[in-house]
């Protein structure tokens, strides 16, 4: 297919280039967007099988804390960890390439929105860093003053610095996640996937039936980036 050809052409042009396939809503194994995440993995697996020059995979991680349904919910740290692991077992490196965390659609207090954003930044990255195949994380901007979300979706504050370039609680959460790899840190950061019988994110994550009375909405023909 044309994707394989693109990688072959890129490799022919520069055999020393590190080539990465990057996609959105593919971050969790057996989580939200399962079909797309599985398709992402299958595409990479087939390219490796065919000997196509591919060296890594990028998972964009444009998360929406207020997302509902199986297309929009945030994957759990365990789901992200497992996705990274199975891609790594193909011999590929994996990165989180465009991370930001939208919170304005979360029907909750500002305190709960802050909790959600902090937990997503920390727990997802701490879990990812516990996998050997994981080799980097990039944020899609650094200040809420300048974010693509406001132009593409709606007003939000998805980054780790506020509009005045002050550090937000999410900054410290992100810093602490990276610190799990430092001297004295603990890989994985003791991220709790299940606390007292409650699933990860239970303090803020919308219930599954909030969107459609428990029925997943299907048949949306829009590209996924237009499905906010």
Beta strands, then each sheet from edge to edge (+ up, - down):
strand 1: 20-23
strand 2: 56-59
strand 3: 62-64
strand 4: 93-102
strand 5: 134-139
strand 6: 194-195
strand 7: 198-199
sheet 1: 1+ 2+ 4+ 3+
sheet 2: 1+ 2+ 4+ 5+
sheet 3: 6+ 7-
end
